[in-house]
């Protein structure tokens, strides 16, 4: 049961981080490609969390509590990036976030996905690293007390 709770907490954390980054980059993208005075449909307030959910679940499942080789990590990361791009571009097209006939908008969307993916990877790395350092420090304290 504890493992399920940890997985759920990891999914909620991923969802929150991803959705927050999507909101930030959606704002930047909208200002650049649609203009700062554009009117935005209120459905976007539901669409962004949906995209966050659809992309955060596989992300969490692929990397949660799994010790893998560097090669396997790189393969998973590349596959996840392809999946995230496919989801965002498909749903972005469905939600009318960009015009696929506009090469500049499409490239902008792909670069936005890359930016969110990169920022998410860096955030996850630094948080995981911090957690790892704390655990290693506690283990060192326990080992030094036992000696």
Number of C-alpha atoms within 10 A of each C-alpha: 6 7 9 9 10 13 16 14 13 20 20 16 15 21 23 16 18 23 21 16 20 22 17 12 17 17 12 15 21 17 13 12 15 15 11 12 8 10 9 11 8 8 9 15 11 9 14 21 18 15 19 22 19 15 22 23 16 15 21 19 13 15 14 13 12 9 9 11 9 9 9 11 15 12 12 16 17 12 13 17 18 11 15 22 20 14 15 22 19 12 16 19 14 10 15 11 21 21 13 15 8 10 11 13 18 18 12 16 24 16 14 20 21 15 15 21 20 13 15 16 13 12 13 15 12 12 12 12 12 12 12 12 12 12 12 12 12 12 12 12 11 11 10 9 8 7 5
